[in-house]
Amino acid sequence: MKACRPHLGTYVEIRLADPGPEHALSAALSQAFARIEQVHRLMSVFDATSDVGRINRMRPGDTFAVHPWTHEVLALAKEIHVASGGLFDCGVAARLASWGLLPPAAVEVPASSL
């Protein structure tokens, strides 16, 4: 069983290879997409109300709580940024959009602020 849905600025496909009963596979598929949808709500750059959308609108000195998943992803992104000598940069989307390589986000972040 497989399904594909648009999330996170791309298509997410989930395939279940277990030959279990169809109702159990359908339930597992629904649960998996529920988690993907939660990540989308929390971290989509295209949703101004997501944690990432709110972070993109922050001013210096602003603070607010984010979901633990968002915190974990951003902490890992920071570790990868340091480990890669800055080659990995999760904050590069605004610059890529300004170059026409990504669609613009719901909330524009000036490339000059990168």
N, CA, C and O atoms as a GROMACS GRO file, in nm:
protein
  456
    1MET      N    1   0.085  -0.116   0.000
    1MET     CA    2   0.000   0.000   0.000
    1MET      C    3   0.090   0.123   0.000
    1MET      O    4   0.192   0.127   0.069
    2LYS      N    5   0.051   0.223  -0.079
    2LYS     CA    6   0.128   0.347  -0.080
    2LYS      C    7   0.033   0.464  -0.102
    2LYS      O    8  -0.078   0.449  -0.154
    3ALA      N    9   0.080   0.581  -0.060
    3ALA     CA   10   0.004   0.705  -0.080
    3ALA      C   11   0.103   0.819  -0.094
    3ALA      O   12   0.214   0.812  -0.042
    4CYS      N   13   0.061   0.923  -0.164
    4CYS     CA   14   0.146   1.039  -0.186
    4CYS      C   15   0.060   1.164  -0.163
    4CYS      O   16  -0.052   1.174  -0.214
    5ARG      N   17   0.114   1.259  -0.085
    5ARG     CA   18   0.043   1.384  -0.057
    5ARG      C   19   0.142   1.501  -0.060
    5ARG      O   20   0.260   1.484  -0.032
    6PRO      N   21   0.091   1.620  -0.095
    6PRO     CA   22   0.180   1.737  -0.095
    6PRO      C   23   0.199   1.791   0.046
    6PRO      O   24   0.102   1.828   0.114
    7HIS      N   25   0.323   1.796   0.090
    7HIS     CA   26   0.359   1.853   0.220
    7HIS      C   27   0.501   1.906   0.212
    7HIS      O   28   0.581   1.859   0.131
    8LEU      N   29   0.531   2.004   0.294
    8LEU     CA   30   0.668   2.053   0.312
    8LEU      C   31   0.730   2.104   0.183
    8LEU      O   32   0.851   2.096   0.164
    9GLY      N   33   0.647   2.157   0.095
    9GLY     CA   34   0.697   2.213  -0.030
    9GLY      C   35   0.736   2.109  -0.132
    9GLY      O   36   0.804   2.140  -0.230
   10THR      N   37   0.694   1.984  -0.111
   10THR     CA   38   0.726   1.876  -0.204
   10THR      C   39   0.617   1.771  -0.193
   10THR      O   40   0.511   1.796  -0.135
   11TYR      N   41   0.640   1.655  -0.248
   11TYR     CA   42   0.546   1.544  -0.234
   11TYR      C   43   0.607   1.442  -0.140
   11TYR      O   44   0.725   1.406  -0.152
   12VAL      N   45   0.527   1.395  -0.048
   12VAL     CA   46   0.570   1.293   0.047
   12VAL      C   47   0.498   1.164   0.011
   12VAL      O   48   0.375   1.157   0.009
   13GLU      N   49   0.577   1.061  -0.018
   13GLU     CA   50   0.520   0.931  -0.051
   13GLU      C   51   0.556   0.834   0.060
   13GLU      O   52   0.671   0.827   0.104
   14ILE      N   53   0.458   0.759   0.104
   14ILE     CA   54   0.479   0.655   0.206
   14ILE      C   55   0.435   0.523   0.145
   14ILE      O   56   0.326   0.510   0.090
   15ARG      N   57   0.525   0.426   0.156
   15ARG     CA   58   0.496   0.290   0.107
   15ARG      C   59   0.504   0.194   0.225
   15ARG      O   60   0.599   0.198   0.303
   16LEU      N   61   0.405   0.110   0.237
   16LEU     CA   62   0.402   0.008   0.341
   16LEU      C   63   0.410  -0.128   0.273
   16LEU      O   64   0.323  -0.164   0.194
   17ALA      N   65   0.514  -0.202   0.304
   17ALA     CA   66   0.536  -0.330   0.238
   17ALA      C   67   0.481  -0.447   0.319
   17ALA      O   68   0.475  -0.559   0.267
   18ASP      N   69   0.442  -0.425   0.441
   18ASP     CA   70   0.392  -0.532   0.526
   18ASP      C   71   0.264  -0.591   0.464
   18ASP      O   72   0.174  -0.516   0.427
   19PRO      N   73   0.258  -0.723   0.454
   19PRO     CA   74   0.138  -0.784   0.396
   19PRO      C   75   0.023  -0.798   0.496
   19PRO      O   76  -0.060  -0.887   0.482
   20GLY      N   77   0.018  -0.713   0.596
   20GLY     CA   78  -0.085  -0.721   0.699
   20GLY      C   79  -0.223  -0.687   0.644
   20GLY      O   80  -0.239  -0.655   0.526
   21PRO      N   81  -0.321  -0.692   0.732
   21PRO     CA   82  -0.458  -0.660   0.690
   21PRO      C   83  -0.468  -0.517   0.640
   21PRO      O   84  -0.403  -0.426   0.692
   22GLU      N   85  -0.551  -0.497   0.538
   22GLU     CA   86  -0.562  -0.365   0.476
   22GLU      C   87  -0.604  -0.258   0.575
   22GLU      O   88  -0.555  -0.145   0.568
   23HIS      N   89  -0.694  -0.289   0.668
   23HIS     CA   90  -0.739  -0.188   0.764
   23HIS      C   91  -0.624  -0.144   0.856
   23HIS      O   92  -0.618  -0.028   0.896
   24ALA      N   93  -0.534  -0.237   0.890
   24ALA     CA   94  -0.419  -0.202   0.974
   24ALA      C   95  -0.320  -0.117   0.895
   24ALA      O   96  -0.263  -0.022   0.949
   25LEU      N   97  -0.300  -0.150   0.768
   25LEU     CA   98  -0.211  -0.070   0.684
   25LEU      C   99  -0.267   0.069   0.663
   25LEU      O  100  -0.193   0.168   0.666
   26SER      N  101  -0.397   0.077   0.642
   26SER     CA  102  -0.462   0.207   0.623
   26SER      C  103  -0.448   0.293   0.749
   26SER      O  104  -0.423   0.413   0.739
   27ALA      N  105  -0.464   0.232   0.865
   27ALA     CA  106  -0.449   0.306   0.991
   27ALA      C  107  -0.305   0.353   1.009
   27ALA      O  108  -0.282   0.466   1.051
   28ALA      N  109  -0.209   0.267   0.976
   28ALA     CA  110  -0.067   0.305   0.988
   28ALA      C  111  -0.034   0.419   0.892
   28ALA      O  112   0.039   0.511   0.928
   29LEU      N  113  -0.088   0.413   0.772
   29LEU     CA  114  -0.068   0.519   0.674
   29LEU      C  115  -0.126   0.651   0.724
   29LEU      O  116  -0.062   0.755   0.710
   30SER      N  117  -0.245   0.646   0.780
   30SER     CA  118  -0.308   0.766   0.835
   30SER      C  119  -0.225   0.825   0.949
   30SER      O  120  -0.208   0.947   0.957
   31GLN      N  121  -0.173   0.740   1.037
   31GLN     CA  122  -0.091   0.788   1.147
   31GLN      C  123   0.039   0.850   1.097
   31GLN      O  124   0.083   0.953   1.148
   32ALA      N  125   0.100   0.788   0.997
   32ALA     CA  126   0.224   0.842   0.941
   32ALA      C  127   0.201   0.979   0.879
   32ALA      O  128   0.279   1.072   0.901
   33PHE      N  129   0.093   0.993   0.802
   33PHE     CA  130   0.065   1.123   0.741
   33PHE      C  131   0.026   1.227   0.846
   33PHE      O  132   0.051   1.346   0.827
   34ALA      N  133  -0.036   1.184   0.954
   34ALA     CA  134  -0.070   1.278   1.062
   34ALA      C  135   0.058   1.339   1.120
   34ALA      O  136   0.061   1.458   1.151
   35ARG      N  137   0.163   1.257   1.134
   35ARG     CA  138   0.291   1.309   1.185
   35ARG      C  139   0.356   1.402   1.083
   35ARG      O  140   0.411   1.507   1.120
   36ILE      N  141   0.352   1.366   0.956
   36ILE     CA  142   0.407   1.453   0.851
   36ILE      C  143   0.332   1.585   0.849
   36ILE      O  144   0.393   1.691   0.837
   37GLU      N  145   0.199   1.580   0.861
   37GLU     CA  146   0.118   1.703   0.864
   37GLU      C  147   0.154   1.788   0.984
   37GLU      O  148   0.153   1.911   0.975
   38GLN      N  149   0.185   1.724   1.098
   38GLN     CA  150   0.225   1.801   1.216
   38GLN      C  151   0.359   1.870   1.191
   38GLN      O  152   0.376   1.987   1.226
   39VAL      N  153   0.452   1.800   1.131
   39VAL     CA  154   0.582   1.862   1.096
   39VAL      C  155   0.558   1.978   1.001
   39VAL      O  156   0.619   2.084   1.016
   40HIS      N  157   0.470   1.960   0.904
   40HIS     CA  158   0.437   2.067   0.808
   40HIS      C  159   0.382   2.189   0.882
   40HIS      O  160   0.424   2.302   0.857
   41ARG      N  161   0.288   2.166   0.974
   41ARG     CA  162   0.229   2.278   1.050
   41ARG      C  163   0.334   2.348   1.137
   41ARG      O  164   0.327   2.470   1.157
   42LEU      N  165   0.429   2.273   1.187
   42LEU     CA  166   0.531   2.330   1.276
   42LEU      C  167   0.645   2.400   1.201
   42LEU      O  168   0.696   2.502   1.246
   43MET      N  169   0.684   2.343   1.085
   43MET     CA  170   0.810   2.386   1.026
   43MET      C  171   0.801   2.434   0.882
   43MET      O  172   0.904   2.453   0.817
   44SER      N  173   0.682   2.453   0.830
   44SER     CA  174   0.671   2.499   0.692
   44SER      C  175   0.708   2.647   0.682
   44SER      O  176   0.654   2.731   0.754
   45VAL      N  177   0.799   2.677   0.592
   45VAL     CA  178   0.836   2.816   0.565
   45VAL      C  179   0.720   2.888   0.495
   45VAL      O  180   0.714   3.011   0.495
   46PHE      N  181   0.629   2.812   0.435
   46PHE     CA  182   0.518   2.870   0.361
   46PHE      C  183   0.398   2.902   0.449
   46PHE      O  184   0.299   2.958   0.401
   47ASP      N  185   0.405   2.869   0.578
   47ASP     CA  186   0.296   2.895   0.672
   47ASP      C  187   0.344   2.996   0.775
   47ASP      O  188   0.428   2.964   0.859
   48ALA      N  189   0.292   3.117   0.769
   48ALA     CA  190   0.336   3.225   0.859
   48ALA      C  191   0.309   3.193   1.006
   48ALA      O  192   0.370   3.254   1.094
   49THR      N  193   0.216   3.099   1.034
   49THR     CA  194   0.185   3.066   1.173
   49THR      C  195   0.268   2.950   1.226
   49THR      O  196   0.260   2.917   1.345
   50SER      N  197   0.349   2.886   1.140
   50SER     CA  198   0.435   2.777   1.187
   50SER      C  199   0.546   2.833   1.274
   50SER      O  200   0.572   2.953   1.274
   51ASP      N  201   0.613   2.745   1.347
   51ASP     CA  202   0.729   2.790   1.426
   51ASP      C  203   0.831   2.857   1.336
   51ASP      O  204   0.885   2.962   1.372
   52VAL      N  205   0.859   2.798   1.220
   52VAL     CA  206   0.957   2.856   1.128
   52VAL      C  207   0.908   2.990   1.073
   52VAL      O  208   0.985   3.085   1.061
   53GLY      N  209   0.779   2.998   1.041
   53GLY     CA  210   0.723   3.125   0.995
   53GLY      C  211   0.737   3.234   1.100
   53GLY      O  212   0.769   3.348   1.069
   54ARG      N  213   0.713   3.197   1.226
   54ARG     CA  214   0.728   3.295   1.335
   54ARG      C  215   0.874   3.332   1.356
   54ARG      O  216   0.906   3.448   1.382
   55ILE      N  217   0.964   3.234   1.344
   55ILE     CA  218   1.107   3.263   1.357
   55ILE      C  219   1.150   3.360   1.247
   55ILE      O  220   1.227   3.453   1.273
   56ASN      N  221   1.101   3.340   1.127
   56ASN     CA  222   1.138   3.428   1.015
   56ASN      C  223   1.091   3.571   1.035
   56ASN      O  224   1.146   3.663   0.974
   57ARG      N  225   0.990   3.593   1.118
   57ARG     CA  226   0.941   3.729   1.143
   57ARG      C  227   1.000   3.790   1.270
   57ARG      O  228   0.968   3.904   1.304
   58MET      N  229   1.085   3.716   1.339
   58MET     CA  230   1.141   3.767   1.465
   58MET      C  231   1.229   3.889   1.442
   58MET      O  232   1.293   3.904   1.338
   59ARG      N  233   1.230   3.972   1.540
   59ARG     CA  234   1.321   4.087   1.544
   59ARG      C  235   1.430   4.053   1.647
   59ARG      O  236   1.408   3.969   1.734
   60PRO      N  237   1.545   4.116   1.638
   60PRO     CA  238   1.648   4.093   1.739
   60PRO      C  239   1.593   4.114   1.880
   60PRO      O  240   1.528   4.214   1.908
   61GLY      N  241   1.619   4.017   1.965
   61GLY     CA  242   1.572   4.025   2.104
   61GLY      C  243   1.439   3.956   2.128
   61GLY      O  244   1.403   3.930   2.243
   62ASP      N  245   1.363   3.925   2.020
   62ASP     CA  246   1.236   3.854   2.036
   62ASP      C  247   1.263   3.711   2.083
   62ASP      O  248   1.362   3.650   2.044
   63THR      N  249   1.175   3.659   2.165
   63THR     CA  250   1.181   3.520   2.207
   63THR      C  251   1.041   3.462   2.208
   63THR      O  252   0.944   3.535   2.228
   64PHE      N  253   1.031   3.333   2.187
   64PHE     CA  254   0.905   3.260   2.205
   64PHE      C  255   0.937   3.112   2.209
   64PHE      O  256   1.043   3.069   2.163
   65ALA      N  257   0.846   3.035   2.263
   65ALA     CA  258   0.864   2.890   2.273
   65ALA      C  259   0.828   2.825   2.141
   65ALA      O  260   0.733   2.866   2.074
   66VAL      N  261   0.904   2.723   2.105
   66VAL     CA  262   0.873   2.643   1.987
   66VAL      C  263   0.846   2.500   2.034
   66VAL      O  264   0.882   2.460   2.144
   67HIS      N  265   0.782   2.424   1.946
   67HIS     CA  266   0.754   2.284   1.974
   67HIS      C  267   0.887   2.208   1.991
   67HIS      O  268   0.985   2.242   1.925
   68PRO      N  269   0.891   2.107   2.077
   68PRO     CA  270   1.015   2.029   2.093
   68PRO      C  271   1.070   1.971   1.962
   68PRO      O  272   1.192   1.962   1.946
   69TRP      N  273   0.984   1.932   1.869
   69TRP     CA  274   1.033   1.881   1.741
   69TRP      C  275   1.108   1.989   1.664
   69TRP      O  276   1.213   1.963   1.606
   70THR      N  277   1.053   2.111   1.664
   70THR     CA  278   1.120   2.222   1.595
   70THR      C  279   1.255   2.249   1.659
   70THR      O  280   1.355   2.268   1.590
   71HIS      N  281   1.258   2.250   1.790
   71HIS     CA  282   1.383   2.274   1.862
   71HIS      C  283   1.486   2.166   1.826
   71HIS      O  284   1.602   2.198   1.802
   72GLU      N  285   1.443   2.041   1.823
   72GLU     CA  286   1.534   1.931   1.791
   72GLU      C  287   1.590   1.943   1.649
   72GLU      O  288   1.709   1.921   1.627
   73VAL      N  289   1.505   1.977   1.554
   73VAL     CA  290   1.549   1.991   1.415
   73VAL      C  291   1.646   2.107   1.402
   73VAL      O  292   1.749   2.094   1.334
   74LEU      N  293   1.616   2.220   1.465
   74LEU     CA  294   1.706   2.336   1.455
   74LEU      C  295   1.839   2.310   1.526
   74LEU      O  296   1.943   2.356   1.480
   75ALA      N  297   1.835   2.238   1.638
   75ALA     CA  298   1.960   2.204   1.708
   75ALA      C  299   2.046   2.113   1.620
   75ALA      O  300   2.168   2.131   1.612
   76LEU      N  301   1.982   2.016   1.554
   76LEU     CA  302   2.057   1.928   1.463
   76LEU      C  303   2.111   2.006   1.344
   76LEU      O  304   2.224   1.983   1.300
   77ALA      N  305   2.031   2.098   1.290
   77ALA     CA  306   2.077   2.181   1.178
   77ALA      C  307   2.200   2.263   1.219
   77ALA      O  308   2.293   2.279   1.140
   78LYS      N  309   2.199   2.314   1.340
   78LYS     CA  310   2.315   2.390   1.389
   78LYS      C  311   2.438   2.300   1.400
   78LYS      O  312   2.548   2.340   1.362
   79GLU      N  313   2.420   2.178   1.451
   79GLU     CA  314   2.532   2.084   1.461
   79GLU      C  315   2.589   2.052   1.323
   79GLU      O  316   2.711   2.049   1.305
   80ILE      N  317   2.502   2.029   1.226
   80ILE     CA  318   2.547   1.997   1.090
   80ILE      C  319   2.615   2.118   1.028
   80ILE      O  320   2.714   2.104   0.955
   81HIS      N  321   2.564   2.238   1.055
   81HIS     CA  322   2.626   2.361   1.006
   81HIS      C  323   2.771   2.370   1.056
   81HIS      O  324   2.863   2.396   0.978
   82VAL      N  325   2.789   2.348   1.185
   82VAL     CA  326   2.923   2.355   1.244
   82VAL      C  327   3.012   2.244   1.188
   82VAL      O  328   3.126   2.269   1.149
   83ALA      N  329   2.959   2.121   1.185
   83ALA     CA  330   3.038   2.006   1.138
   83ALA      C  331   3.077   2.019   0.991
   83ALA      O  332   3.180   1.966   0.949
   84SER      N  333   2.995   2.088   0.912
   84SER     CA  334   3.024   2.102   0.768
   84SER      C  335   3.105   2.228   0.738
   84SER      O  336   3.129   2.260   0.621
   85GLY      N  337   3.147   2.298   0.841
   85GLY     CA  338   3.222   2.422   0.819
   85GLY      C  339   3.137   2.529   0.754
   85GLY      O  340   3.189   2.616   0.684
   86GLY      N  341   3.006   2.524   0.777
   86GLY     CA  342   2.915   2.624   0.722
   86GLY      C  343   2.858   2.589   0.585
   86GLY      O  344   2.778   2.665   0.531
   87LEU      N  345   2.898   2.475   0.528
   87LEU     CA  346   2.845   2.437   0.397
   87LEU      C  347   2.696   2.407   0.402
   87LEU      O  348   2.623   2.439   0.307
   88PHE      N  349   2.649   2.347   0.512
   88PHE     CA  350   2.505   2.324   0.530
   88PHE      C  351   2.450   2.445   0.603
   88PHE      O  352   2.500   2.482   0.710
   89ASP      N  353   2.348   2.508   0.546
   89ASP     CA  354   2.289   2.626   0.607
   89ASP      C  355   2.138   2.623   0.586
   89ASP      O  356   2.089   2.647   0.476
   90CYS      N  357   2.065   2.593   0.692
   90CYS     CA  358   1.919   2.583   0.678
   90CYS      C  359   1.855   2.720   0.662
   90CYS      O  360   1.734   2.728   0.639
   91GLY      N  361   1.931   2.827   0.674
   91GLY     CA  362   1.878   2.962   0.658
   91GLY      C  363   1.899   3.020   0.519
   91GLY      O  364   1.882   3.140   0.500
   92VAL      N  365   1.934   2.938   0.422
   92VAL     CA  366   1.968   2.987   0.289
   92VAL      C  367   1.846   3.001   0.198
   92VAL      O  368   1.860   3.052   0.087
   93ALA      N  369   1.729   2.959   0.240
   93ALA     CA  370   1.611   2.957   0.151
   93ALA      C  371   1.577   3.095   0.095
   93ALA      O  372   1.543   3.106  -0.023
   94ALA      N  373   1.584   3.199   0.175
   94ALA     CA  374   1.549   3.332   0.126
   94ALA      C  375   1.641   3.375   0.012
   94ALA      O  376   1.597   3.434  -0.087
   95ARG      N  377   1.768   3.345   0.027
   95ARG     CA  378   1.863   3.379  -0.080
   95ARG      C  379   1.835   3.297  -0.205
   95ARG      O  380   1.838   3.351  -0.316
   96LEU      N  381   1.808   3.168  -0.190
   96LEU     CA  382   1.777   3.084  -0.306
   96LEU      C  383   1.650   3.133  -0.376
   96LEU      O  384   1.643   3.134  -0.499
   97ALA      N  385   1.550   3.173  -0.298
   97ALA     CA  386   1.426   3.226  -0.357
   97ALA      C  387   1.456   3.355  -0.433
   97ALA      O  388   1.400   3.377  -0.541
   98SER      N  389   1.542   3.440  -0.378
   98SER     CA  390   1.575   3.566  -0.447
   98SER      C  391   1.647   3.540  -0.579
   98SER      O  392   1.642   3.623  -0.670
   99TRP      N  393   1.716   3.427  -0.590
   99TRP     CA  394   1.784   3.389  -0.714
   99TRP      C  395   1.691   3.313  -0.809
   99TRP      O  396   1.732   3.273  -0.918
  100GLY      N  397   1.566   3.293  -0.768
  100GLY     CA  398   1.470   3.222  -0.851
  100GLY      C  399   1.484   3.071  -0.845
  100GLY      O  400   1.430   3.000  -0.931
  101LEU      N  401   1.554   3.020  -0.746
  101LEU     CA  402   1.575   2.876  -0.733
  101LEU      C  403   1.471   2.809  -0.644
  101LEU      O  404   1.462   2.686  -0.641
  102LEU      N  405   1.394   2.887  -0.570
  102LEU     CA  406   1.286   2.836  -0.485
  102LEU      C  407   1.168   2.932  -0.499
  102LEU      O  408   1.187   3.049  -0.529
  103PRO      N  409   1.046   2.882  -0.477
  103PRO     CA  410   0.934   2.975  -0.475
  103PRO      C  411   0.945   3.065  -0.352
  103PRO      O  412   1.003   3.023  -0.251
  104PRO      N  413   0.892   3.186  -0.358
  104PRO     CA  414   0.901   3.274  -0.241
  104PRO      C  415   0.823   3.215  -0.124
  104PRO      O  416   0.720   3.150  -0.143
  105ALA      N  417   0.871   3.238  -0.005
  105ALA     CA  418   0.802   3.194   0.116
  105ALA      C  419   0.682   3.283   0.143
  105ALA      O  420   0.671   3.392   0.086
  106ALA      N  421   0.593   3.237   0.229
  106ALA     CA  422   0.476   3.317   0.265
  106ALA      C  423   0.519   3.447   0.331
  106ALA      O  424   0.456   3.551   0.313
  107VAL      N  425   0.626   3.441   0.407
  107VAL     CA  426   0.683   3.558   0.473
  107VAL      C  427   0.822   3.577   0.417
  107VAL      O  428   0.911   3.495   0.441
  108GLU      N  429   0.841   3.684   0.342
  108GLU     CA  430   0.972   3.709   0.282
  108GLU      C  431   1.074   3.747   0.389
  108GLU      O  432   1.046   3.828   0.477
  109VAL      N  433   1.190   3.689   0.380
  109VAL     CA  434   1.302   3.724   0.466
  109VAL      C  435   1.407   3.787   0.376
  109VAL      O  436   1.457   3.721   0.285
  110PRO      N  437   1.441   3.913   0.400
  110PRO     CA  438   1.537   3.978   0.310
  110PRO      C  439   1.668   3.902   0.302
  110PRO      O  440   1.724   3.863   0.404
  111ALA      N  441   1.717   3.879   0.181
  111ALA     CA  442   1.843   3.806   0.162
  111ALA      C  443   1.958   3.879   0.230
  111ALA      O  444   2.055   3.817   0.271
  112SER      N  445   1.947   4.010   0.243
  112SER     CA  446   2.053   4.088   0.306
  112SER      C  447   2.067   4.055   0.453
  112SER      O  448   2.169   4.086   0.514
  113SER      N  449   1.964   3.992   0.513
  113SER     CA  450   1.971   3.959   0.654
  113SER      C  451   2.039   3.825   0.677
  113SER      O  452   2.058   3.783   0.791
  114LEU      N  453   2.077   3.756   0.568
  114LEU     CA  454   2.143   3.625   0.582
  114LEU      C  455   2.289   3.641   0.613
  114LEU      O  456   2.359   3.541   0.628
   0.00000   0.00000   0.00000
